């Protein structure tokens, strides 16, 4: 029986793309590089801030220049992370319902952990029992380590957990952790990517997760 739900953050419960794109373009323009499109940023997110910059940076840059670009981005994003950011429609209602129904809730993100925790408090009012992000010494998704950390804190087993995310990284993470996955189509990747990576379930609206849980209770 499912006892706990582990959510990805960006593109799954929180629409962060406008603020990320704003900070990307602030950094790029400040260094004299061309602006990035919203689509390009969407396709590049999911593996942490360093890889985000590495994927978008002009190919001729050396390591020091890429690092400088990353630092400009991260400094801007740290202080401008919630101008346009907010939960996707229906997410707060879903989390409230899950909490009242007794489910344990966690968020596991490749964002830096201080940002995950700040956004959990501001955007989700402590709905999540556990907030885990990128910290030194723990590999980020798609490695399963952060998911295992959340499961240890929640004291749940693999067959008691669903992992919910919007990207190929999330589906691979669930597979690496030995968990059933739920792919959501309202985030930063399209349905075909979720299908190609063999998500166990695919949903198009947050409340469709409840149907999956109801089926689980009856099985």
Buried (B, 14 or more C-beta within 10 A) or exposed (E): EBBBBBBBBBBBBBBBBBBBBBBBBBBBEEBEBEEBEEEEBBBBBBBBBBBBBBBBBEEEBEEEBBBBBBEBBBEBBEEBBBEBBBBBEBBBEBBEBBBEEEBBBBBBBBBBBEBBBBBBEEBBEEBBBBBBBBEEEBEBBBBBBBBBBBBEEBEBEEEBBBBBBBBBBBBBBBBBBBBBBBBBBBBBBEEEBBEEBEBBBBBEEBEBBBEBBEEEEEE
